């Protein structure tokens, strides 16, 4: 598949209004290698109840009802547009009707209550043809998957006997905070499970980007500011065409932990967060929530900042 796909680093909702000046950001590469079968998920080995959510060009199909608890989410992108979804539980007091109106395609900016929602974590950016996986903890109540529009579903109290929740064994550990990331070392190539915890006071996310050239955090910010796919940052570095999203974890509330599955080849990566700052409307990326790292010994070393 050679279709170049504009990667929606933030849902259209958040790209509107205060975000209109942001570029279309990442343009993803074509779909990656063959999608692994659902059973090939490393996270499926832990035996959590599994729910499948599909997206086809903005249309999300969610289960009618999900039981509360720790669940494995498989997110299948069967369309030809990339998806950067958010999973959220709106705050108490926001009715279903209001929620749908406030987050619909006509909404020009996030409603005031948006950052008061609960974000259990979700899959990261998912390219066409890919299936992403995440293990998250769901509490009873109305939830919604937000892509270009909201798609609600109910989480109901579990009738299973609550057992001590099993913790997936993780190959990598990532901590999110204001404004940055902390990765366990070393990060090895290959398919693996990452445990991600938000130890900050704000929601955060982990959008992983692979770069085919050495890159600095400053250059990543410059790239996201650029409208020109072929522009390269001052002092060199990759263009937007040289970077591609490779998963991660969607919005995660303060104090929450979730697990995602990544498949990393040796190389250079960046981590960025697009959660917005309510004061300025700026994504955390612009406030410095960007980091670069390498995976494996064969990785291209991260560039040193241009002096
Ligand atoms: Cu953040």
Boltz pocket constraint, residues with backbone or C-beta under 6 A from the ligand:
constraints:
  - pocket:
      binder: B
      contacts: [[A, 177], [A, 203], [A, 204], [A, 205], [A, 273], [A, 274], [A, 275], [A, 284], [A, 285], [A, 289]]
      max_distance: 6.0
